[in-house]
Amino acid sequence: MMTGALYLLLAVCLHIRPLSGGLLKLEGELEGSTVISHSQGLVGRLETLLLQGNSSDVSLRVETADGDEVKLIQAHALVLSLQSPAFNRMLQTRNSSTLVLQENADCVAVFEKFIRYLYCGELSLRLDQATSLHKLATKYGVSDLQQGLTEYMSQNLAGASASGHVVGWYEYAVAAGDEGLKTTCLQFLSWNLSSVLRSAQWPSVSAELLLALLRRSDLVLQSELELFEGLEAWLIQNDPDSLTVENALRAVRYAMIPPLELFRLQRYSPILGRYHESVRDLLYLSFQFHSASPMQLAKFFDVNCSLFVPRNYLVASWGTSWVVNNPVRDDRSTSFQTQLGPSGHDEGKRVTWNALFSPRWLPLSLRPMYNEQGAMHQSQAAQPPMSAARPRIIITPTTSSAEFAGVSFQKTVIVSTRQQGQLVVRHIYNFHQSTEEAGDFLAGADLQQRTSEYLTEGSLHLHVIIKPLYQTLIAIKK
């Protein structure tokens, strides 16, 4: 017992930290000295100390509130006090050799793993154990474990999505006040919403999460119609209060749904049939949007409101998927067509786009400059390093048209990667003409290695979306 405890005490007091080779270094140690380390052996003896309960001076009785589940763990006060501020306080005020700890059932199930971490500094876990361990780390003030579990969940969202845990992790982050985990989960759900809508976890989404998703413009899904159908299924299954239903229905961007589909929804949707009055004004405005040119509509209505702002739709009329094989080889280009805009007035009108992918584009500030005689400036005679070059995509229309007046086109490039066997969205970049405007396009991506986390089987998986944005032409009244 004393060997392991003294090691922990020394580690805290002398700031011992592990080195990559498994050695230990004391802060302020002289350079050139040799360090002899048996740290792994000490950790092993600490684990044996816990398992066998030798020289234990405190018993932990861990039980649920109803007493149905009880675990007894023989522990050591010094180890618990050093590793946990909460245990330190409890041990200083205890009046017996037994600490009774009440936890919910899922925390009781992993409590031994938690205590082992306090002794050994490591643990193994499954996706379904992450929040229970995080609760314990938070409650007992074990900040390193708390941070490690947050990182674990953030890095395993793809696998968690397949097994239905991301929604639960989001709800837990809200309850625990973990803004970092909450933001990460919400972004993952938003960027992969099409698959979430088809998953078993969709009905378990809370009303608060549902409304948070509906308000976002960065949702990635097939179409606004897919979103409405998913929303309708959720409303029918969960039967929330009328205010929640009305708020959810008013967050749908009906102007992005083709008019024929809007007619069908009005006729056959049980939810719209029941709550038609709540969205009558939005439907009316959407039909006006589809019947007149956006330029005419912009003279009378604010076309910058969310009703007229597209999300990231994956259907072919909005863009194209683009798989760039061996992306470091040379420049690549592709052409594709999109609709001029989502308005029914523009139905049948197409715009052809050219997209150029350059793997080694050099920023203007790093390009060599020449004088009038064609000689390179002396200060720039040296070639810039290849590390300064970075990937870039340029997207331009093949022709200009008078129909483009009053419309600007936002380009969106979605980068997907394979994680835990699933193709998931990793990044979204928005720009007007070139990803240079985004500043961080594929920043830090190692495209040289086929095993790069940005590549799937050596290829870069992109999806390009063209989103028309309309300019309001309403005269300001004085």
DAHU-V107533 format. One record per residue. N is the residue number from 1. RES is the residue in one letter. PHI is phi in radians with two decimals (none if undefined). NEAR is the number of other ideal C-beta (glycine too) atoms within 10 Angstrom. Layout:
n = <N;N>
res = <RES;RES>
phi = <PHI;PHI>
near = <NEAR;NEAR>
This chain:
n = <1;2;3;4;5;6;7;8;9;10;11;12;13;14;15;16;17;18;19;20;21;22;23;24;25;26;27;28;29;30;31;32;33;34;35;36;37;38;39;40;41;42;43;44;45;46;47;48;49;50;51;52;53;54;55;56;57;58;59;60;61;62;63;64;65;66;67;68;69;70;71;72;73;74;75;76;77;78;79;80;81;82;83;84;85;86;87;88;89;90;91;92;93;94;95;96;97;98;99;100;101;102;103;104;105;106;107;108;109;110;111;112;113;114;115;116;117;118;119;120;121;122;123;124;125;126;127;128;129;130;131;132;133;134;135;136;137;138;139;140;141;142;143;144;145;146;147;148;149;150;151;152;153;154;155;156;157;158;159;160;161;162;163;164;165;166;167;168;169;170;171;172;173;174;175;176;177;178;179;180;181;182;183;184;185;186;187;188;189;190;191;192;193;194;195;196;197;198;199;200;201;202;203;204;205;206;207;208;209;210;211;212;213;214;215;216;217;218;219;220;221;222;223;224;225;226;227;228;229;230;231;232;233;234;235;236;237;238;239;240;241;242;243;244;245;246;247;248;249;250;251;252;253;254;255;256;257;258;259;260;261;262;263;264;265;266;267;268;269;270;271;272;273;274;275;276;277;278;279;280;281;282;283;284;285;286;287;288;289;290;291;292;293;294;295;296;297;298;299;300;301;302;303;304;305;306;307;308;309;310;311;312;313;314;315;316;317;318;319;320;321;322;323;324;325;326;327;328;329;330;331;332;333;334;335;336;337;338;339;340;341;342;343;344;345;346;347;348;349;350;351;352;353;354;355;356;357;358;359;360;361;362;363;364;365;366;367;368;369;370;371;372;373;374;375;376;377;378;379;380;381;382;383;384;385;386;387;388;389;390;391;392;393;394;395;396;397;398;399;400;401;402;403;404;405;406;407;408;409;410;411;412;413;414;415;416;417;418;419;420;421;422;423;424;425;426;427;428;429;430;431;432;433;434;435;436;437;438;439;440;441;442;443;444;445;446;447;448;449;450;451;452;453;454;455;456;457;458;459;460;461;462;463;464;465;466;467;468;469;470;471;472;473;474;475;476;477;478>
res = <M;M;T;G;A;L;Y;L;L;L;A;V;C;L;H;I;R;P;L;S;G;G;L;L;K;L;E;G;E;L;E;G;S;T;V;I;S;H;S;Q;G;L;V;G;R;L;E;T;L;L;L;Q;G;N;S;S;D;V;S;L;R;V;E;T;A;D;G;D;E;V;K;L;I;Q;A;H;A;L;V;L;S;L;Q;S;P;A;F;N;R;M;L;Q;T;R;N;S;S;T;L;V;L;Q;E;N;A;D;C;V;A;V;F;E;K;F;I;R;Y;L;Y;C;G;E;L;S;L;R;L;D;Q;A;T;S;L;H;K;L;A;T;K;Y;G;V;S;D;L;Q;Q;G;L;T;E;Y;M;S;Q;N;L;A;G;A;S;A;S;G;H;V;V;G;W;Y;E;Y;A;V;A;A;G;D;E;G;L;K;T;T;C;L;Q;F;L;S;W;N;L;S;S;V;L;R;S;A;Q;W;P;S;V;S;A;E;L;L;L;A;L;L;R;R;S;D;L;V;L;Q;S;E;L;E;L;F;E;G;L;E;A;W;L;I;Q;N;D;P;D;S;L;T;V;E;N;A;L;R;A;V;R;Y;A;M;I;P;P;L;E;L;F;R;L;Q;R;Y;S;P;I;L;G;R;Y;H;E;S;V;R;D;L;L;Y;L;S;F;Q;F;H;S;A;S;P;M;Q;L;A;K;F;F;D;V;N;C;S;L;F;V;P;R;N;Y;L;V;A;S;W;G;T;S;W;V;V;N;N;P;V;R;D;D;R;S;T;S;F;Q;T;Q;L;G;P;S;G;H;D;E;G;K;R;V;T;W;N;A;L;F;S;P;R;W;L;P;L;S;L;R;P;M;Y;N;E;Q;G;A;M;H;Q;S;Q;A;A;Q;P;P;M;S;A;A;R;P;R;I;I;I;T;P;T;T;S;S;A;E;F;A;G;V;S;F;Q;K;T;V;I;V;S;T;R;Q;Q;G;Q;L;V;V;R;H;I;Y;N;F;H;Q;S;T;E;E;A;G;D;F;L;A;G;A;D;L;Q;Q;R;T;S;E;Y;L;T;E;G;S;L;H;L;H;V;I;I;K;P;L;Y;Q;T;L;I;A;I;K;K>
phi = <none;-1.16;-1.06;-1.15;-1.14;-1.11;-1.06;-1.09;-1.08;-1.10;-1.06;-1.30;-1.33;-1.77;1.06;-1.24;-2.33;-1.31;-1.84;-1.08;-1.46;1.53;-1.45;-2.09;-2.27;-1.57;-0.99;1.49;-1.13;-1.20;-1.14;1.56;-1.40;-1.78;-1.97;-1.80;-2.21;-2.20;-1.08;-1.12;-1.14;-1.14;-1.10;-1.08;-1.20;-1.11;-1.12;-1.09;-1.02;-1.21;-1.14;-1.56;1.25;-1.09;0.99;-1.10;-2.14;-2.68;-1.89;-1.81;-1.81;-1.82;-2.55;-1.39;-1.05;-1.55;1.34;-1.21;-2.09;-2.35;-2.27;-1.99;-2.24;-1.52;-2.32;-2.26;-1.01;-1.09;-1.11;-1.06;-1.16;-1.17;-1.62;-2.41;-1.03;-1.17;-1.11;-1.03;-1.15;-1.14;-1.23;-1.27;-1.93;-1.24;-2.13;-2.66;-1.47;-2.07;-1.80;-1.67;-2.07;-1.71;-2.38;-1.30;-1.06;-1.20;-1.33;-1.04;-1.11;-1.97;-1.12;-1.11;-1.07;-1.09;-1.13;-1.05;-1.07;-1.10;-1.51;-1.95;1.31;-2.69;-2.77;-1.92;-2.63;-1.83;-0.99;-1.32;-1.78;-1.09;-1.21;-1.13;-1.17;-1.12;-1.04;-1.16;-1.08;-1.23;-1.10;-1.73;1.21;-1.64;-1.14;-1.10;-1.17;-1.01;-1.14;-1.10;-1.23;-1.07;-1.12;-1.03;-1.16;-1.10;-1.54;-2.12;-1.16;-1.11;-1.13;-1.17;-1.14;-1.09;-1.72;1.42;-1.73;-1.10;-1.04;-1.10;-1.13;-1.09;-1.08;-1.13;-1.06;-1.11;-1.15;-1.48;1.27;-1.56;-1.14;-1.10;-1.17;-1.03;-1.12;-1.13;-1.14;-1.12;-1.15;-1.07;-1.10;-1.16;-1.35;-2.22;-1.15;-1.01;-1.29;-1.14;-1.07;-1.66;-1.65;-1.25;-1.42;-1.02;-1.07;-1.50;-1.09;-1.33;-1.08;-1.13;-1.17;-0.97;-1.19;-1.10;-1.21;-1.09;-1.41;-1.53;-1.68;-1.67;-1.06;-1.93;-2.77;-1.14;-2.89;-1.17;-1.12;-1.05;-1.13;-1.08;-1.14;-1.16;-1.10;-1.06;-1.09;-1.14;-1.11;-1.15;-1.32;-1.64;0.81;-1.33;-1.21;-1.07;-1.10;-1.10;-1.06;-1.11;-1.10;-1.17;-1.13;-1.35;-1.55;-1.28;-1.69;-1.07;-1.13;-1.53;-1.75;-0.96;-1.02;-1.11;-1.23;-1.12;-1.05;-1.11;-1.10;-1.08;-1.46;-2.03;-1.30;-1.15;-1.23;-1.15;-1.08;-1.43;-2.01;-1.01;-1.10;-1.23;-2.18;-0.98;-1.12;-1.22;-1.13;-1.08;-1.16;-1.16;-1.15;-1.10;-1.04;-1.37;-1.70;-2.17;-1.20;-0.98;-1.14;-1.18;-1.11;-1.14;-1.34;-2.13;-2.30;-1.40;-1.49;-1.63;-1.27;-1.06;-0.97;-1.84;-1.74;-1.21;-1.64;-1.61;-1.59;-1.68;-1.13;-1.08;-1.20;-1.83;2.98;-2.67;-1.45;-2.57;-1.74;-1.71;-1.34;0.77;-1.15;-1.61;-1.19;-2.86;-1.13;-2.35;-2.42;-2.65;-2.22;-2.75;-2.06;-2.31;-1.21;-1.05;-2.97;-1.34;-1.14;-1.05;-1.09;-1.71;-1.04;1.60;-1.54;-2.14;-2.13;-1.69;-2.11;-1.90;-2.13;-2.10;-1.85;-2.07;-1.35;-2.32;-1.49;-1.82;-0.98;-0.99;-1.16;-1.81;-1.36;-1.15;-1.93;-2.11;-1.52;-1.12;-1.50;1.54;-1.57;-1.26;-1.02;-1.01;-1.19;-2.04;-1.13;-1.30;-1.21;-1.15;-1.14;-1.08;-1.13;-1.34;-1.31;-2.56;-1.15;-2.64;-2.16;-2.05;-2.19;-2.40;-1.30;-1.27;-2.45;-1.73;-2.60;-1.11;-1.25;-1.36;-1.05;1.40;-2.21;-1.98;-1.89;-1.57;-1.72;-2.20;-2.00;-1.78;-1.86;-1.96;-2.36;-1.64;-2.26;0.84;1.43;-2.03;-1.50;-2.22;-1.31;-1.78;-2.54;-2.28;-2.12;-1.99;-2.81;-1.61;-2.34;-2.34;-1.16;-0.99;-1.16;-1.25;1.44;-2.05;-1.05;0.92;-1.08;1.39;-1.37;-1.67;-1.50;-1.28;-1.65;-1.09;-1.55;-0.98;-1.16;-1.53;-1.96;-2.10;0.91;1.40;-2.07;-1.67;-1.72;-2.07;-2.39;-1.78;-2.17;-1.91;-2.08;-1.29;-2.05;-1.69;-1.85;-1.20;-2.07;-1.19;-1.28;-1.41;-1.36;-1.66>
near = <16;11;11;24;17;12;18;21;14;14;17;11;9;12;11;16;10;14;11;5;8;10;12;19;14;13;8;7;10;6;4;5;8;5;11;6;15;12;15;10;11;18;16;13;16;23;15;12;22;22;12;10;14;12;12;17;13;21;15;19;13;21;17;16;10;8;8;9;16;11;16;11;19;16;21;24;19;18;22;22;17;18;21;23;13;14;24;15;12;17;17;9;6;12;5;8;10;12;18;11;19;13;21;12;13;15;22;20;16;21;19;16;15;23;24;18;20;22;22;14;15;11;18;7;14;9;20;15;17;22;23;23;24;25;21;26;21;17;15;21;15;22;11;11;23;20;13;17;25;20;13;15;25;16;12;18;26;20;16;24;24;18;15;16;22;26;22;17;27;25;18;20;22;18;11;16;9;20;10;13;24;20;13;21;27;18;15;21;25;21;23;23;24;20;17;23;21;10;17;9;18;20;12;15;21;14;17;12;18;21;14;18;21;18;11;17;13;15;22;23;22;14;20;22;20;18;24;22;14;20;21;18;14;20;20;11;11;15;9;15;9;10;10;16;19;14;17;22;22;16;19;24;22;25;27;22;22;17;18;11;14;20;11;13;20;14;9;9;15;10;19;20;11;13;18;13;8;17;18;10;10;17;18;11;16;23;17;15;25;20;13;17;14;24;16;14;24;20;13;13;19;12;23;13;12;15;19;25;17;20;22;24;24;17;14;12;14;23;26;18;13;18;14;19;11;14;22;16;10;10;11;17;10;16;10;17;14;21;18;20;25;25;25;18;19;18;15;8;12;11;20;11;20;13;20;15;22;18;20;14;19;15;12;8;7;12;11;13;9;11;9;5;5;6;9;12;10;8;8;13;9;9;9;14;8;8;6;13;15;20;20;20;25;17;23;14;15;10;8;8;11;5;15;15;9;19;18;11;19;14;24;22;23;22;17;22;19;15;18;14;8;15;14;19;23;18;17;18;18;16;18;11;13;17;23;15;12;18;9;10;20;22;10;7;19;12;20;10;11;11;8;16;12;19;23;16;10;14;13;25;20;21;20;20;22;23;21;23;17;21;13;15;15;11;7;4;4;3>
